[in-house]
Amino acid sequence: MTQAVANETILTGEAIARRIDDLATLSDDPECLTRLTLRPAHRKAAGRVSQWMREAGLDVRIDGLGTVVGRYASADPGAPTLLIGSHIDTVRDAGRYDGNFGVIAGIAALDEINRTGVKLPFDIEVLAFGDEEGVRFASTLTGSRAAAGVFNPAALDDLDATGQSRREALLSFGVDPDHAEGEARNPARTIGYVELHIEQGPILEANNLPIGIVTAINGGIRAEIEARGESGHAGTQPMNMRRDALTATAELMLAVEAIARAQTHVVATVGRVEALRGATNTIPGHVRMSLDIRSPDDSLRNAAMLDVRSAMARIGAARGVSFKLETNYEMPATPCDLTLMSQLEESIRRLGQTPFYLPSGAGHDAMSFRGILPVAMIFTRCRAGISHNPLEFASPADMEVSTRVLYDFILSLGKQP
């Protein structure tokens, strides 16, 4: 294992911000930051991250799914491993902090450990996943799923919009996808998975806090709801005789909002509504809408879905409209590990900060390790809660606080039995 090149610490907000800005120049769109999985910009970003890992004293490889793996080995060849990870792919027209900050922070913490010569009783791997956003292919989280041992090889046959398969894209990226199933970490030899991430929400800012401890990652369910009434002439059909599928859907949308508002830890969204074969002078007879319900508590999410079904039956009967709901995605909530959360709280207190707990409304690579490894997440305040947007911003000061908490957490973990 090589020694870090620089003698000065990069465990500062300014150094972290410079690296985030550096990665933001690597885009497949010259007008905005767009770095989709396995595209040329992702390959360049993987190379840049590999370089930083080597400078931090890590042994580096890129696995069969395009994940950059930087390993800091202890002196004990039989030592367990702590995983630290996040992602370096983005959405289209993205912000620069989502995912990238967590990877850079992990490297910075390891660089400081290497620079100061700290000896740890466990190995550490920093994982830069490249498939978290799920923009290019239908499946997602393939890198973290492989590390967790739950990768589905069928994902290699997924096609992007151009007809290229994930397998072909991986080969073009320069890796061998046939090795993907061999990436599973042994839970018996793995301490856990820790991820730093910007909050992507307004809670920390509202509480004037730079950092928070995640309690759970929301489970989610997505569905398509179809409403069928009867189309008719807009001028000749009396209002009390109509079976308007669109107004029934509008009432259902308000019911969905009310159901979520009635629960503290449930959010629900109708993001798309379509009146099929609609016209200005025609009563809508066939409507589709999307539904997204999330909660850190699966029982609350399931109860909300039952309430939505009840609303569908009530509204449909009153308006002469039939509703049909078809689920197309479901992911259980990922609770974070109580022991790791407690150790993060101690690190936060040692750095003079106030511990604050909150759930994650967004999905993360950490979800792949649910029920397999202990999981912990640190959230960093982001301005106005804006994310997936070029206005996304986390201050250097807040990023430094979070990275120093990670560094302290690693050192304190090294003192545990």
Buried (B, 14 or more C-beta within 10 A) or exposed (E): EEEBEEEEEBBBBEBBBBBBEBBBEBBBBEEEBBBBBBBBBBBBBBEBBBEBBBBBBBBBEBBBBBBBBBBBBBEEEEBBBBBBBBBBBBBBBBBBBBBBBBBBBBBBBBBBBBBEEEEBBBBBBBBBBBBBBBBBBEBBBBBBBBBBBBBEEEBBEBBBEEEBBBBBBBBEBEBEBEEBBEBBBEBEEBBBBBBBBBBBBBBBBEEEBBBBBBBBBBBBBBBBBBBBBBBBEEEEBEEEEBBBBBBBBBBBBEBBEEBBEEBEBBBBBBEEBEBEEBEEEBBBBBBBBBBBBBBBBBEBBBBBBEBBEEBBEEBBEEBBBBBEBEEEEBBBBBBBBEEBBEBBBBBBEBBEBEBBBBBBBBBBBBBBBBEBBBBBBBBBBBBEBBBBBEEBBBBBEBBBBBBBBBBBBBBBBBEEE
